[in-house]
Every structure is written in structure tokens, then in C-alpha cells.
Amino acid sequence: MASDKDRETLASVLAFLRSRGLKDTEEQLRREAGEELISIGDEYDSAMEVSNFSNAANSEEPVENETTILNINKAKVYHGIPKEPEITIPPELFADDEDDTDEEDKEPATKRRKGPNKKDFYARKFRSDPNAPPSTRVPFPPLSDLEKQDKLSSWKEAFKSARLGADRLPCICGYTLMNADSTVCTAGLSDDSSLLASGYSDSKIRIHSVTHKKLRAFKPAPVLKELDREGDDVMEQMFDNTTASVEKTIHCPHAGAIYSTSFSPDRRFLLAGCGDGSIRLWSLWLWTNLVNYKCHMYPVSDVEFSPLGHYFASCGTDRVGRLWSTESITPLRLFIGHNDDLTKIHFHPNSNYVATASADRTVRMWDAATGTCVRYFTGHKDVPQALCFSRCGKYLASGGRDGGIHIWDVAMAKEVLELEYHTKPVYALCFSRDNTLLASSGHDGNVALWNYKGLADQYQADNVSFGASGGAAYLVRSYATKRTSVMNLHFTRRNILLAVGKYGEL
């Protein structure tokens, strides 16, 4: 005998499928369900068609009133970036300040801009920000030796990065995905710009090495036991060179398209969100599936690792965002409040907050420590589907299906300006590493560069919002592709802009 919970669940699912026009899926579910459940589901049909579950999907305006939104936006937000963990910096990193740049990158002394020396640069990394959250507010495990080494490497690269601005534009490198045997659904790059992952409609994931280093797997366990664990090159000895290749394909045991991928900061793991509602964690050292997270009822539209690792967030068409830990198979937090499908989820740089975009045309910020909504932004004319926080953490940019880009002040909980250029949906947004430029791209095949530093300086000087729309004065340059819609943007640690797209979508 079916329980009342089973009957109500089936009725809810049938009503949802009907409201979305998914008649084939509805009929298939009816055929596979038992006769008793079908009869009970039919009895609930008339009631469920007017239920909140169905009405929310077709609502044109947010359910919350102005008083509720005002109270949400009064919450305190720690938008600052905490100081870096204490790491012993080798003395050799301070040597040769003037000669640390590659020969071909050096400029004549008359043109070279004087920048900070290395000691000043590293000192800023350990400087406290009064707007930063306490270091224990969201617990993180201590850094491993591998993560410390990667931190030092990233700081060394950042010191060599190009200083950008309205008069100093970045180099742009484009990667085009062509001749795929199935539809490309997503593409993403690792933080150090060494790996590219693309997800496809046939449940495949392809990992590409975009540097000279090839992808390798660990040696068998009996061989690893014989290694010298105290050796300086023990990590190099652990990998099997016979497995080296520039590309690897993962055949996922999913039952749907791969809609999102995300690399962990240390590049050990890869997350994949699928159309069957599952999230899988893959090891990039063993090249095998480690965990299958099952919690979403409907397709997972986006997954993302925290900038500090350990945690990751997910969202989907069940209207709920989730915060996870790699140490648990159940979600730690549920972000509930949106009235329609979630399209994008994105971590704040300090990993204490998560932003979500929804088909209800709102953008919200959630506290990872408590799970409560702390910011509620409205103003999109169509579905927002791209999110990116500024490097300082004070601003949030969101791009919509109508081509508009909104800049939000996280600290003051208000809109700064709407930027208008793209004529089709915006797919990706990215701030430069030095927080001077904002790059945007979308289905129109254009990559636009915006003078974010000039915009932020003007906004802080006026201390008021600019108004509804415009922003043409802050458009620095745009670059058009022939037939490639640009799906992802990424600034390398040296401030080179990488753009990834799929050919033939325009």
C-alpha cells in the first residue's frame, strides 16, 4: 500500500511536469507508477494545478514584499577578504626584484611602471581587513604541504602579473570546442589555468591539459608502497608516465547531460552536476569516481568549489541551493527561498557567502554559516544566469538572458549600475586579478571589457547609485568571434584573459 507521502509526492511531481509542458515525461511517469498511485494522483490534479508549487513557477513578481526585502538587506555582511594563513616564505622569493620578469616581457626603463617590491607585496597578503569575517566563522581544515606550495606559486605568479586598466588591455587567448560528437553543455578552467573541463549531453566529461604538463594517473598500490616517502621528488615518483596524455575522457554513469563542472583549488578533484539530479566527485589522480551525491530532485544546473576548497555548493531546478562538504554525503545547508529554478550559484571570495541567481529574476546572497538570506537584489528584466564577485568582495556582477549586466553593492545592498552592450544572453562574467577590468561574454559571440576601476571610483566618490541603465562610457573594448558563443571567461594569475566557447552556435 502506498503511503500518503508517496501519493502527495507523485501528485506534486505530475503537477510540476504539467506546468512545465513536459507531457512525455509525465506520461512515462504515469506508466511506470502503480495503478493505485495513478488514481490517487488524478484525484490531486485539480488541486495541485492551483497550488503554490505550480503558481510559483508562473509568477511574474517576487513573493516577498518591500518590508521583507528591506529587513533582509539590513543584515550585516562581512564582505572583506581575510588575511592569508601564516606560511613561511622562502628567502629566495625576495631575491632579484627587478630581474624577476621574463626577458620578452620586460619594458624599457622609461616606460616601465614602478610597482611594489616583493616584501611589500607579500606583506599585503597578511594584512587584516576590518570588513573580513573572523577566521573561525566558517571552519576550514589546515593547509596541507601541497596547498602551501600552491599558495606560494600563486603569489609568485601574481607578482609577475600585468597591471591592467582602461589604457592597458589584457591579452586574450581563446579556446574553441569543435567537432564534438554531442552537444557541449559546459566548460570550465582550473584556478591556475592548467586544466580545462568540458561536459557533454551524452554524459561525457573531457579533461584537457592546456599547458606542457600531461595528465597522469597514480601508479598501482604495490609500486607506491616501495617508494621513498622522504624523497624530495616523491610526488613525481607517484605518477605513472605511461598513462600520460594531453586529454582524458570520463564516461560518467549519469543518466543525463553534464550541465556544470568545477575543479578543486588544488586540482585533485573535479565536480560534475548532471541532468539526473546527481553530483559526482572525481579524483584527478586516480581518475575514478569517489562519491555520488544524491539530493537534488531535478537537474543540477550548477556546482562550484569554494575558493578555499573543502566546501562546494550546488543548485538546480528544484529551486534549492545546497552547501556541501567533501567529508559528508549530505548537505550542510539548504538555501530555500527562490520561487523558481536556480540557474547559477557562486562563492564569495572569502567563502563565507554564496550568491544564487534564479528564474524568478532575483539574485540573492546566503550566509554559509547560518543558511539565511542576507541580500535580495531585484532589477533583472529576464532570467539572470551569470554571477561573479569582484576580487575585493564588495561588489557582485550578474548577467541576464536579456543581455543586461547589473553591478550590485554588497555592503550597501543596492544596485550601482546596469551595463548594456550584449544583444543576447550573457553566459560569463570575470573580474581581472588586479580588480581593474570586468570581462563579459555571451551567446552573441562577443567578449566585452569594462572599466570597472573607473566605475567603482566614480561610484564611491558620488556615494549614490548611478541609476537604471547605461554604462556605455565604461565600455573599453569589445571583441567579436565569427561563429563561437563564449561560454566561460577566466583571468590567469598573470592577468591574461582566457575565453572558452563552442563553435557554430551563433
N, C-alpha and C positions, 0 to 999 in steps of 0.2 A: 504494500500500500504506500502510495506517495504521501509525503508529509505536506502540511500546509505551506511550509517554507519552500519546498520544491515547486509547488503549484504557483505560488506567487512569483518565484524567480522566473519560471518559464513564461508566465504571463507578461512580466516586465521585459524580458528579452524579446518576445514576439512583438510587443508594442514598440519597442525601440527600433527593431528591424523594419517595421512597417513605416515608422515616422521617417526613416532614412531612405525609403524606397527600395530596400534590399529584398525584393519579393522572392528571388531564387533561394537566398539563404533562409528566409522564413519558411518556405515550403519544404526545404530539405530538413530543417529542424523539426517541423511537424511530422514528417515521415519517419524520422528516427526516434521521436519521442513515443512513449507508450500511449495506448488508446485513452487511458484514464487521464493522463496529463493533457492530452489534446482537448478532451471535453472540458476539463477544468479551465484550460487556457482560453477556450472560446467563451466561457462564461465571463471571464475577466476582460475580454476585448473592449467592450463598450466603456467600461470604467477606466481602463488604462489609457485609452485614447485621449482622455481629458485629464490625465494625472499630471503631477508636476514633472515626472520623468519625461513625458512627451512634450509638455508645454515649454520646458526649459530649453529643449533642443531647437524650438522655433521662435524663442523670444528674441525681440529686437533690441531691448534695452536691459541693462543690468538690473537684477532684482533689488540690490541694496539701494537705500535712499541716501540723500545727501548727508544726513546726520551720521549714518553708519560709516560712510566713506570718510567723513571728517574725523571721526573718532579713530578709525584705523590709521589714518595718516598722521595722527598725533603721537604715535608710538615712537620711542627713541630707537634710532638705528646707528649702530657702530659701523660707519662706512669706511673708516680708515684702514690702512694696511699695517698689521703688526710687524714689529722688527723681526729680522731673521733669527733663527736659532743660533746659539753660540757654536761656531765652528772654527777650529784652528786653521788659520790661513797660512800656507807655506810662505816663507820669506821670498822665495823666487818669484812669486806672483807680483811683488812690489818692484822688482828689478826692471830696468830698461823701459821706463815710462814712455820715453819719446820714440823708442825703436820697436814698439810692440805691434806696429801696423805693418801689414804686408807691403812689399815694395811697390806693387802695382796700384795699391790703394792710397799711397802717400800723395799729399798735395804739396805744392811749393810753399815754402815758409811764409810767403806774403799772403797766401790765400787760406792757409790752414787756420781754422778756428781754435782758439785756445780753450781747452776743456779742463776738467778737474783731473788731478793726478790720481793714481790708483789708491793711495791711502785715503784721500777724501771720498773717493767713490765707494770703497768698502765701508768706510765709517758711516755713510748714509744708510747702508743696509742694516746697521744695528742701532739706528736712531729710533726712539719711541715716537709714535704718532698719538697725539691726545685723543683723536677720534677712533682709534683702533680698539677692538674688543679685548678683554683680558685673555691672556694666552690659555687659560684653563676653561674658558667659557664653552668651547667645543673640544672635547678631549681628542688628542691625536697621539699615536704611538711615537716613541723616539725615533729619530732618523737612523737608518742603517748606514753602514760604511759606504755602500753603493750609492745611496741617496746623497750623502755628504759629498762624495766625489762628483756627482752630477751637479750639485749646487755650485761647487767651485768652478766647474766647467762652464755653467751657465753665466756666472758672474764674469768670468774671463771673456766670454763671447760678448756679453753686454757692454763691457768696457770698450770693445772694439767696434760697437755698432755705429752706424751712420746717424748723424744728428739731422733729423728731417725738419721740414717746415714748409710754408707756402712757397718759398723760393728754392727749396731743396727737396725734390720729389724722390721717392724711392725707386729702385729698380724693381721691375715686375717680371716674375717668371711664371708662365702658365703651363699647366698640365691638362691635356685633353684626353678624355677616355673615349676610345673609338673602337668600332668593330666588335662590340660586345655581343655575346650570343643571347643575352637577355637584357631587360631594361635596367639601367643604372638608377638606383633609388637614393643613394647617399655616398658621400666621400668626405674623408676627414684626415687631418695630419696630426702627427705627434707634436708635443711641445717643442722638442729640439729639431723639428723639421726633417727628421731622418726617415720616417715611415709614413706611407700613405695607405689608407684602407678604403676600399670601395665595396658597397653592398649592392646586391642584385635581386631582382624579382624571383629568381629561381633558388633562393636561399643560399647563395654562394657569397663568400667574402674573399676578396683578393687583397693580399698584403704586398705592397711594393716597397723596395728599398730605393730611396731617391738620392742616396749617397754612394760612395765607393764600397761601403761595408755591405756584405751579403748577409742574407738571413740564414741562420743556422740553428740546429737543434742540439740538445744535450746528448752527450754520449750515453751508452747503456749504463745501468746502475753498477754492474760488476766492474766496469772500467773506471767509474767515478770513485769507487772505493780504494783504488790503487793510487790515486793522485796524491801529490804532496800538498796538503792543505795549508802549509805555512809558506808556500812559494809565492813570490810576488805576482806571478802570472797565472795564478790558479784559475781565475775566471776564464782566461783564454784557453787553458787546457781542458776545461769542462765542455767546450763546444766541439762538435764533430764537423770537421771541414768537408767531409764527403757529402754532407747534406746542404752545403752552401748553394744558394741561388738568389737571384735578384727579385724573385716573385714566388709567392706561395699561395695556394688556393685552399680555403677551408670549406668543406662541404658540410653545411650545418644540418643537423637533424630537425630543422624547423619545418613548419607547415605553412610558410608564407614568405613574403618578401622581407628583406633586411632593410628597415627604414632608418636605422641610425647605428653608428659605431663610435667608440671613444677609446683612446689609448690612455693607460695609466701614466702618471708623470714620469715614472721610472722605466716605462716601455716594457714592463714584464707581462702586462695583461692587456687584453682587448675586450671591451664590452660590445654586445650586439643586441639590439632591440628588434623584435620581429613582429610580423603581422598576426601570428598566432597568440600573441599576448605574453610570450616568454622573453626572458633576458638571459643570455648565456655569457659566462665569463670564460675566456680562453687564455691559456698560457702561451706566450710567445717564445718561451724557452723549451717547453715540451711539445708545443703545437698540438694541444689536446684540450678538450672541454673539461673545465674544472667544476663549475657549478651551473645549474639550471634554476634560475629564479622564476617561480610561477606565482604571480599575484594579480597581475592585470587581467581584467575580464575581456578586454578588446585589444586591438593592435597597439603596440608600443610605438609612439611617434618619435620619441627622442630619449636618449640616455647620455649621461655625461659624468666623467670622473671629476672629483674635487681637484682644484689646483694643487692641493697638498696631499692628494692620494687618500687611501683608506676608505673614504666615503664616495658614493656615487648617487646620482638622482635620476629618476625616470618619470615619464609622463605618457599618457595615451588617450585614446578616445573614450575611456571610461570616466573622464573628467577629473581624475585624481592624480596628483603628483605624489611621488614617494621618495623618501630618503633611505638609502641602504648603506650597510657596511659590508666590506668583503669578508668579515668574520661571522656574519649571520645570514641565514637564508630567509629571514622575514624582514620586512621593512621596519625601520626605526621610527619614522614619522610619516604621517599621511597629511598631505596638503589639500584640504577639501574646502570648496567654496565657489569654484568656477561653475558656470551654468551651461557650458558646452565643452566640446572636445578640446583637449590641450594639444597645442602644436609644437611648443618649444619649451625647454627647461634649461636654465643656465646658472652656474655658480657665481657668486660674488668672489672677487679676488682673495678676500680673507676667509672664505669657506664657511662663514657664519650665516650666510643668507642664500636663498635660492629664488630666482625670478622665473615666472611662468607666463606664457602667452597662450591665449585661448581664443576659440572661435566665437566666444561671446564678446569679442572685441575689447577685452581688457587685458592689462598687464599687471601682475601682482608680484609682490615680494613677500617671502615667507622666512620666518626665523627658524633656522635649523635646530636651535637649542630647545625651542618650545613648540614648534609646529604651527604657530599662529601667523596670521596675515598682518604685516606691518606697513605695507604700502599698497595702494589701489590707484592705478592710473587708467583714465579713460580719455578717449580722443581719436582713436583709430576709426576710420570710416569703413574699413574692411578687416579681415582676419589678420592679426599680427602673427608672423611666423619666423622672425629673426630677432635675436637678442644678443647684446654684448655690453658688458660693463667697461667703463673707462679704467685705465690702469691704476688711477688714484682711488677708484672705488666710489667716487662721489656722484657719477652720472651713469645713466643707463640709456642705451640706444635701442630702439625697436623698429623693425621694418615690417610693413604690411603688404597684403596681397594687392592693394591699390597702388603700390609703388612709393608710398609716403614713408619717411623716416622721422621718428619722433625722438627728441632728446629730453630725458627726464632728470630732474634734480632729485636725487635720492634723499639728501639731507633735508631739503626744504619741502619735499613731497609735492612738487609742481612741475609742469611742463616748461621747458626752456624755449624750444623752437621746433617747428616741423620743417624738414628739408624736403624739397620737391625737385626731383630730376627723373627718376626711373618711371617708365611708362607701363611696366609690367611688374609682377610680384617680386619683392626683394627677398632673396634667398640667404644672404650672408652679410654680416657686419663685423668689422675688426678694427680696433684701435692700434696705432703704432706703438712700439715698445717704449718710446720716449713720450707718449701721450700727446703728440702734436697733430697727428692726422687721423681721420676716420675714413676707412675704405668701405664701400658698399658695392654690392653686385646683385644680379637677379636674372630673371627669365628673359629680359631684353638683351642679354649678352654684353652689357656694358659694365665696366669697373669704374666707379667714380671715387675721387679723392676730395675730401672736405677739410677745410682749415679748422680743425677742432680747437686748437690752441687759441686762435683769434676769436672764435665763438665764445669759448669759456672765459677768456679775459674780458670781453665786452659784457658778458652776462654778469660777471662778478662786479664790474665797475658800475653798471647800472642798477644792480641789485633788484631787478624786476624781470619778468618774463618778456620775451620779445613779441609775443602774440601768436596768432593761429598758424600761419604758414609763411613760406617764402624761403629765405636762406640761400638765394641764388648768389649772393655776394660771397658766400663761404665755399662755393664750389671751385676748387682749384683746377682740376683737370679730369677729363673722362677718357676712357679707352674702350673702343668697341671691338668685339670679336666678329668673325664672319658668320659662323653658324653654331656657336657654342654658348649655351646658357651656363653661367658661372655659379656653381653650387656652394663653393666654400672659399673663404679667404683666410690667410694666415700670415702674420708678420714673423719672420725668423728672429732669432736673438740678435742678429746684426741689422735688423730693420729692412730686410728685403721682403717684398710682398709676393706671396705665392697664391696663385689662383687656380682652382680645380673646377673643371666643368665637363659636361658631356656633349659630344658633337651631334649636330643635326637636330637640336631641339627648338631652334628659332623658326 
